């Protein structure tokens, strides 16, 4: 028996990822409706539709759903943020502190 046959027999074929991908659309829909990742995992785990632990489920959600959507968080037509451009201070206290001249009192 060769290695591939042994691995198939032991079912090392990414079972949890396959299970996740089978339910990806429903998971995505539940997240959009406001359900927590934990509640979704617990429901699938109790139904034996997802065998892996919560940490692995969370990794799949972050890598296969959230990162794919990251670029779509910006409204259509709005340019992406330029992280290299200087920003104006938002606090008036910062502006007042910048205008103040600091002098040390004389020590005698």
C-alpha positions as CSV (number, residue, x, y, z in Angstrom):
1,X,0.0,0.0,0.0
2,X,1.4,3.4,-0.9
3,X,1.2,6.6,1.0
4,X,-1.7,8.1,-0.9
5,X,-3.8,5.0,-0.3
6,X,-3.0,5.1,3.5
7,X,-3.9,8.8,3.7
8,X,-7.2,8.2,1.9
9,X,-7.9,5.4,4.3
10,X,-7.2,7.7,7.3
11,X,-9.3,10.5,5.6
12,X,-6.6,13.2,5.8
13,X,-8.2,15.2,3.0
14,X,-9.0,18.5,4.8
15,X,-12.3,17.3,6.1
16,X,-13.0,20.4,8.2
17,X,-12.3,22.7,5.3
18,X,-14.6,20.7,3.1
19,X,-17.3,20.8,5.7
20,X,-16.8,24.6,6.0
21,X,-17.0,25.2,2.3
22,X,-20.1,23.1,2.0
23,X,-21.8,25.6,4.4
24,X,-20.0,28.8,3.4
25,X,-23.0,30.5,1.8
26,X,-25.2,29.9,4.9
27,X,-22.4,31.0,7.2
28,X,-22.0,34.2,5.3
29,X,-25.7,34.8,5.3
30,X,-25.9,34.2,9.1
31,X,-23.0,36.6,9.7
32,X,-24.7,39.3,7.5
33,X,-27.8,38.9,9.6
34,X,-25.8,39.6,12.8
35,X,-25.3,36.1,14.3
36,X,-22.0,35.6,16.1
37,X,-19.4,33.3,14.8
38,X,-19.6,31.2,18.0
39,X,-23.4,30.8,17.6
40,X,-22.9,29.6,14.0
41,X,-20.1,27.2,15.0
42,X,-22.1,25.8,17.9
43,X,-25.1,25.1,15.8
44,X,-23.1,23.4,13.0
45,X,-21.1,21.5,15.6
46,X,-24.2,20.2,17.4
47,X,-25.7,19.1,14.1
48,X,-22.4,17.3,13.4
49,X,-22.1,19.4,10.2
50,X,-18.7,20.7,11.3
51,X,-16.4,18.5,13.3
52,X,-13.4,20.8,14.1
53,X,-13.0,23.0,17.1
54,X,-14.1,26.7,17.3
55,X,-10.6,28.0,16.7
56,X,-10.4,26.3,13.3
57,X,-13.9,27.5,12.4
58,X,-12.9,31.1,13.3
59,X,-9.7,30.8,11.1
60,X,-11.9,29.7,8.2
61,X,-14.3,32.6,8.7
62,X,-11.5,35.1,8.9
63,X,-9.5,33.7,5.9
64,X,-12.3,32.6,3.6
65,X,-15.1,35.1,4.3
66,X,-13.9,38.2,6.0
67,X,-10.7,38.8,4.1
68,X,-12.5,38.3,0.8
69,X,-15.0,41.1,1.9
70,X,-12.3,43.5,3.2
71,X,-12.1,45.4,0.0
72,X,-15.9,45.8,-0.2
73,X,-16.3,47.7,3.0
74,X,-15.8,51.0,1.2
75,X,-18.9,52.6,-0.5
76,X,-19.0,52.4,-4.2
77,X,-17.4,55.3,-6.0
78,X,-15.3,56.4,-3.0
79,X,-11.6,56.2,-3.5
80,X,-9.5,54.0,-1.2
81,X,-7.9,55.7,1.8
82,X,-4.4,57.0,1.2
83,X,-2.5,56.0,4.3
84,X,0.5,58.1,3.4
85,X,-1.3,61.4,3.3
86,X,-1.0,63.7,6.3
87,X,-4.1,64.1,8.4
88,X,-5.4,67.2,10.3
89,X,-5.7,67.0,14.1
90,X,-9.2,66.5,15.1
91,X,-8.9,67.8,18.6
92,X,-8.9,71.6,19.3
93,X,-6.8,70.9,22.4
94,X,-4.0,69.6,20.2
95,X,-4.2,72.8,18.1
96,X,-4.1,75.0,21.2
97,X,-1.1,73.1,22.6
98,X,0.7,73.6,19.3
99,X,0.1,77.4,19.3
100,X,1.3,77.8,22.9
101,X,4.9,78.8,23.5
102,X,6.5,77.0,26.3
103,X,8.9,78.9,28.5
104,X,10.6,77.7,31.6
105,X,10.2,79.8,34.7
106,X,13.4,81.4,36.0
107,X,15.0,79.6,38.8
108,X,16.9,81.8,41.3
